[in-house]
Amino acid sequence: MLISRPAVRVILLTLFVLSLFIYYGKTHFYRDPGSIFYDPGRAFERTYSLHRESEAKEYIRTVAGRNETGSTFKAGEKPVICGVFSTVKRKGVQYVETAIASMVYGLTPAERADLHLGVLFAHANTTAHPSLKLEWLHRAVDFTFTYKDNMPEETFLKLQTLEETANFQEKGVFDYTYALKQCYAKKTPYIAMFEDDTLFADGWLVRSLIALREIESAAADVMKPWLYMRLFNQERSTGWAHRNIGGNNEPWIILGIAAAILAPAFLVRRWLQLRRSSSSSSRDCAAYLGAIYAIVLFTVPCFVILFFQAGKASMLPPSPGVFRELFGCCSQAMIFPSERVPGLIEFLERKERGQVDLLLKDLAIAEGFDTYALYPVQVQHIGSSSVRGTSRQEAQAVWSMAFENLNADSLHKEHLEMVSQYYKK
């Protein structure tokens, strides 16, 4: 018999376990763009974001139905974060409305007091954005501003030209720096920049505040400045280096595991041969070696290859917490320490044009700044129409599968626990 019975059992057991893993992968990893199980037909199914969107709409109905100016919480005397949404008119749905509502919905009075929230309506023609007229929106935030507020005429004319020529690369940087300046003037310890086509998770603020405290402690220990903490990331940015089989050193990993198995296996075989020399002992050793060879030549390669093909985000998802991380996408939600902002503004004005997230990465590398990411992601990108002229498909692809897998009940419970911990006297 060419293949021993133990070897056949190993192969059959391997095939059985592989079939179970493949079934599990198809039912659980279909959102991961770096996975062989990725299914674009189901990848963008909304679960938790639909829940938060419904809560945001409930908030809008409640606040819009009130006429009292003091019907919503506002920032306190010494807020910790100044946050700004930069928004432009979209075709159809104005995402900024649900973005703001999801951000403030569920915040405790103590949390809301720590957030000084503003909105930049980034149009030369201030009447162009329909959300500017919404009374509930003005009650929900602390301040709104436009380009007609204290802007030199020469700069304003340049802005008009950028809009008329659809120069999104330069206009986007212009909007970002203008909003940064407005928030920096509020003199808060941190400044946050938000895109308008986003949704926020329950507990996002207190989780961010706790993470910022951890970052400051870590930065003090290593004596290294940091540039930002991102609240959004997409799995396309956190996958393996290569998607092709063999591109992630799989052959070397297989050889290493094989060596780790074969070396002690041969020692055991030699020990058995020395203790027993009968023909039955020889047959047992041959069967034993057949099983080992099946594991090394079939089982190990199958599982190593499948591990990488299943996708990094699925197999090794980030642990909860804040981590030093240079890579990532995009600029949906970023928090900066205020001491970095003057240099950041100067850098962006010097660069003048480009993609903000890539420019931020360039600055971090050039200046040796650390960058951080908060997990689980606290923000989802929901915009299907881009203001930068990118395709609908590309706009939709900026997506976090991890956000959709969040559990509303667990998050709400964690939110209350973190608030109790962070704000305890």
PyMOL commands that set and color helices and strands:
alter all, ss='L'
color gray80, all
select helices_A, chain A and resi 5-28+48-64+95-104+109-113+126-128+130-133+135-140+153-164+168-184+204-222+235-237+250-275+279-309+312-315+338-351+356-367+392-397+401-404+408-422
alter helices_A, ss='H'
color red, helices_A
select strands_A, chain A and resi 81-87+115-121+143-146+190-195+198-200+226-230+321-324+333-337+370-375+379-381
alter strands_A, ss='S'
color yellow, strands_A
deselect
rebuild
show_as cartoon
